[in-house]
Amino acid sequence: MTKKNKVSKKEVEKIASLARLSLSEKELESRTNDMNNILNYMDSLNEINTDGVEELLNVHDMNNSLREDEYSSSISKKDFLKNSPSKNENYIEVPLTVKKDRK
């Protein structure tokens, strides 16, 4: 495969301008070279025969580890309130943790 420049220096200059980047002449040359190398590498990847290769869905090759939902009865409100240290009718009372400044 022959390497060819797909992005010109002028195009990189425009991209830099849109991104509000100020590049020196040396940086502009370097970024143009980098972009062309990336695009040439992508072309080489596109040439690989992937027929018969299964699509990768998860790089960790993990299965769903969640359990099935199962219904079970919950503790009654009466038993729940019976175990609380402080209650007010149908509610559990907790100590105040944040004080509101009044001005």
C-alpha positions as CSV (number, residue, x, y, z in Angstrom):
1,M,0.0,0.0,0.0
2,T,1.3,3.4,-0.9
3,K,1.1,6.2,1.6
4,K,-0.6,9.3,0.4
5,N,-1.5,12.6,1.9
6,K,-5.2,12.8,2.5
7,V,-5.1,16.0,4.5
8,S,-3.3,19.1,3.3
9,K,-1.5,21.6,5.5
10,K,-4.2,24.1,4.6
11,E,-7.0,21.8,5.9
12,V,-5.1,21.3,9.2
13,E,-4.8,25.0,9.5
14,K,-8.6,25.4,9.1
15,I,-9.3,22.6,11.6
16,A,-6.9,24.3,14.1
17,S,-8.7,27.6,13.5
18,L,-12.1,26.1,14.1
19,A,-10.7,24.6,17.3
20,R,-9.3,28.0,18.3
21,L,-5.7,26.6,18.3
22,S,-2.7,28.6,17.3
23,L,-0.1,26.3,15.8
24,S,3.5,27.3,14.9
25,E,4.7,26.3,11.4
26,K,6.6,23.3,13.0
27,E,3.5,22.2,14.9
28,L,1.3,22.6,11.8
29,E,3.7,20.4,9.8
30,S,3.7,17.8,12.6
31,R,-0.1,17.7,13.0
32,T,-0.5,17.3,9.2
33,N,1.9,14.4,9.2
34,D,0.1,12.8,12.3
35,M,-3.3,13.1,10.7
36,N,-2.1,11.6,7.5
37,N,-0.5,8.7,9.4
38,I,-3.7,8.0,11.2
39,L,-5.8,8.0,8.1
40,N,-3.3,5.8,6.3
41,Y,-3.4,3.4,9.2
42,M,-7.2,3.3,9.1
43,D,-7.0,2.5,5.4
44,S,-4.7,-0.5,6.2
45,L,-7.2,-1.7,8.8
46,N,-10.0,-1.5,6.2
47,E,-8.1,-3.9,3.9
48,I,-8.2,-6.7,6.5
49,N,-10.6,-9.5,5.6
50,T,-13.1,-9.8,8.4
51,D,-15.5,-12.2,6.7
52,G,-16.6,-14.8,9.2
53,V,-15.3,-12.9,12.2
54,E,-18.0,-12.6,14.9
55,E,-18.8,-9.1,16.1
56,L,-17.4,-8.2,19.5
57,L,-20.0,-7.0,21.9
58,N,-18.0,-6.7,25.1
59,V,-14.3,-6.5,25.4
60,H,-14.4,-8.2,28.8
61,D,-16.3,-11.2,27.5
62,M,-18.6,-11.2,30.5
63,N,-22.1,-12.5,30.7
64,N,-24.9,-10.7,32.5
65,S,-24.4,-11.6,36.1
66,L,-27.7,-10.2,37.4
67,R,-30.0,-12.6,39.2
68,E,-33.7,-13.0,38.3
69,D,-36.2,-10.9,40.2
70,E,-38.0,-12.8,42.8
71,Y,-41.0,-11.7,44.8
72,S,-40.9,-12.1,48.6
73,S,-42.9,-10.6,51.3
74,S,-41.5,-7.6,53.2
75,I,-41.4,-6.8,56.9
76,S,-44.6,-5.2,58.1
77,K,-44.7,-1.6,59.0
78,K,-45.6,-2.5,62.6
79,D,-42.6,-4.8,63.0
80,F,-40.4,-2.2,61.3
81,L,-41.4,0.6,63.6
82,K,-41.1,-1.7,66.6
83,N,-37.4,-2.1,65.9
84,S,-36.7,1.6,65.5
85,P,-35.2,3.5,68.5
86,S,-37.5,6.5,68.1
87,K,-40.8,6.9,66.2
88,N,-43.7,9.3,65.7
89,E,-46.9,7.5,64.8
90,N,-46.1,5.9,61.4
91,Y,-42.7,7.4,60.9
92,I,-39.2,6.8,62.2
93,E,-37.6,9.9,63.9
94,V,-34.0,10.6,63.3
95,P,-31.8,13.2,64.8
96,L,-31.3,16.5,63.0
97,T,-28.1,16.4,61.0
98,V,-28.2,19.8,59.1
99,K,-29.1,23.0,60.8
100,K,-30.8,25.7,58.8
101,D,-29.5,29.2,59.4
102,R,-32.4,31.7,59.8
103,K,-31.7,35.2,58.9
